[in-house]
Amino acid sequence: MPGTRTRPLGQVTRGKTAPNRLRKTDAFLALAFPEFVRHLPGVYIDLGYGAYPITSVETLTRLRRLNPELRVIGVEIDPARVAAAEASRQPGLEFRLGGFNLPLVNHETAAVVRAFNVLRQYSEAEVAAALSALAIGMCPGALLIEGTSNPTGHLMTFNLYQKSNEQLIPLGLVLAPGLRHDFAPRQLQPVLPKNHIHHAAPDGPIDRFFALWTRAWSAARAHGSDMRQVFSASAGRLREAGYAIDPRPALLRRGFLWLKPPWPAPHPPP
Ligand SMILES: C[S@@+](CC[C@H](N)C(=O)[O-])C[C@H]1O[C@@H](n2cnc3c(N)ncnc32)[C@H](O)[C@@H]1O
C-alpha cells in the first residue's frame, strides 16, 4: 500500500468533521483560481480528513464540475480512519495513510493541499516544520489551504500559500463567514489559524483590524440589511484604511475577505 514505508509525520488527533463543513474552500478555489483548478498540474490532497471522508468525497464532486480529470487523495494519519474510508473509494478518489510528509508515489505531485482543522490541534512551535514537510510534496505553483473553522464551517479562516522556488510564499489570510444571517466580524477571531490565534492581544494589529472591521460593518449595516452588500461595503472601508483586500466582486459577494500580505498590518499604516 502506498505511504506505509515512511513513518507519517504528525500525530493522531480528534477526527471531528461534518458534511459541507469545508464547502467554502471549494467555492473559494473555483472563484479565485478557476483556470488553475481546470488544469491542475497534480493531485488534490485532503490532509487529515477526519473520522470519515465526507470532505474528500464532496470536494471531488464539486471541483469535478470544473475539472473532470481531478484526482483527490484523502490522507489520514490514523490507520483505522484510512481503512474505514476505503468504502468511499471511487474513480478519482482514494485514501492513504500518511502525514505532513505526503504519501505520494512514483511521479505524483500535489497541486493543492488542504489541511483544515489539523494544525489547530498542534502547538504553534510545530507549524513551521509541518509546512516545510508539506511543501516537499507540492509542485511549483501549488496551493496550500491551511485553516480552521467552527463545527459547521459557517465561520472559517484560512492561510493561503503558493509554492515558488522551493518555498511556500504566503498569499494572505482569507476570512469567510456565512452571510445568510447577521454576523459580527469578531465571531471569526476564535477560528483564526494557529499562527494568528495566539497573537490577537488587545490593541495589537489583529485586534485593531477586527475593531476597524466591526466599525465598518456597523456603518454599512446601518444602510442596509443585505448581508452580501454589507460585507462588500465593509471591505471597501478596510481597503480605504490600507488593507490589501482582493477587490473582486465575485469573491466579496460570496463572503470571502482575502487579506493579502502584509496582513495583519495594513499598508500603508493608517
Ligand atoms: C479535526 S479533524 C479535521 C477533519 C476535516 N479536515 C475537517 O475539517 O472537517 C483532524 C484530523 O486530522 C488528522 N491529522 C492530524 N495530524 C495529521 C497529519 N500530520 N497528517 C494527516 N492527518 C492528520 C487527525 O487524525 C484527524 O482525523
The ligand as an SDF file (V2000), in Angstrom:
LIG
                    3D

 27 29  0  0  0  0  0  0  0  0999 V2000
  -10.4660   17.6820   13.4290 C   0  0  0  0  0  0  0  0  0  0  0  0
  -10.1530   16.5040   12.1520 S   0  0  0  0  0  0  0  0  0  0  0  0
  -10.4830   17.5280   10.7520 C   0  0  0  0  0  0  0  0  0  0  0  0
  -11.3030   16.8260    9.7010 C   0  0  0  0  0  0  0  0  0  0  0  0
  -11.5720   17.6410    8.4660 C   0  0  0  0  0  0  0  0  0  0  0  0
  -10.3620   18.1110    7.8300 N   0  0  0  0  0  0  0  0  0  0  0  0
  -12.4940   18.8080    8.7730 C   0  0  0  0  0  0  0  0  0  0  0  0
  -12.0190   19.9520    8.8170 O   0  0  0  0  0  0  0  0  0  0  0  0
  -13.6770   18.6080    8.9830 O   0  0  0  0  0  0  0  0  0  0  0  0
   -8.3630   16.4310   12.1150 C   0  0  0  0  0  0  0  0  0  0  0  0
   -7.8490   15.1410   11.5090 C   0  0  0  0  0  0  0  0  0  0  0  0
   -6.5040   15.3390   11.0820 O   0  0  0  0  0  0  0  0  0  0  0  0
   -5.7810   14.1390   11.3100 C   0  0  0  0  0  0  0  0  0  0  0  0
   -4.3680   14.5100   11.3550 N   0  0  0  0  0  0  0  0  0  0  0  0
   -3.7200   15.1720   12.3400 C   0  0  0  0  0  0  0  0  0  0  0  0
   -2.4220   15.3370   12.0070 N   0  0  0  0  0  0  0  0  0  0  0  0
   -2.2640   14.7860   10.7890 C   0  0  0  0  0  0  0  0  0  0  0  0
   -1.1440   14.6560    9.9140 C   0  0  0  0  0  0  0  0  0  0  0  0
    0.0380   15.1460   10.2600 N   0  0  0  0  0  0  0  0  0  0  0  0
   -1.3230   14.0290    8.7480 N   0  0  0  0  0  0  0  0  0  0  0  0
   -2.5420   13.5240    8.3960 C   0  0  0  0  0  0  0  0  0  0  0  0
   -3.6280   13.6040    9.1920 N   0  0  0  0  0  0  0  0  0  0  0  0
   -3.5010   14.2410   10.3650 C   0  0  0  0  0  0  0  0  0  0  0  0
   -6.3310   13.6280   12.6110 C   0  0  0  0  0  0  0  0  0  0  0  0
   -6.0710   12.2590   12.7710 O   0  0  0  0  0  0  0  0  0  0  0  0
   -7.8210   13.9610   12.4730 C   0  0  0  0  0  0  0  0  0  0  0  0
   -8.5420   12.8770   11.9320 O   0  0  0  0  0  0  0  0  0  0  0  0
  1  2  1  0
  2  3  1  0
  2 10  1  0
  3  4  1  0
  4  5  1  0
  5  6  1  0
  5  7  1  0
  7  8  2  0
  7  9  1  0
 10 11  1  0
 11 12  1  0
 11 26  1  0
 12 13  1  0
 13 14  1  0
 13 24  1  0
 14 15  1  0
 14 23  1  0
 15 16  2  0
 16 17  1  0
 17 18  1  0
 17 23  2  0
 18 19  1  0
 18 20  2  0
 20 21  1  0
 21 22  2  0
 22 23  1  0
 24 25  1  0
 24 26  1  0
 26 27  1  0
M  CHG  2   2   1   9  -1
M  END
$$$$
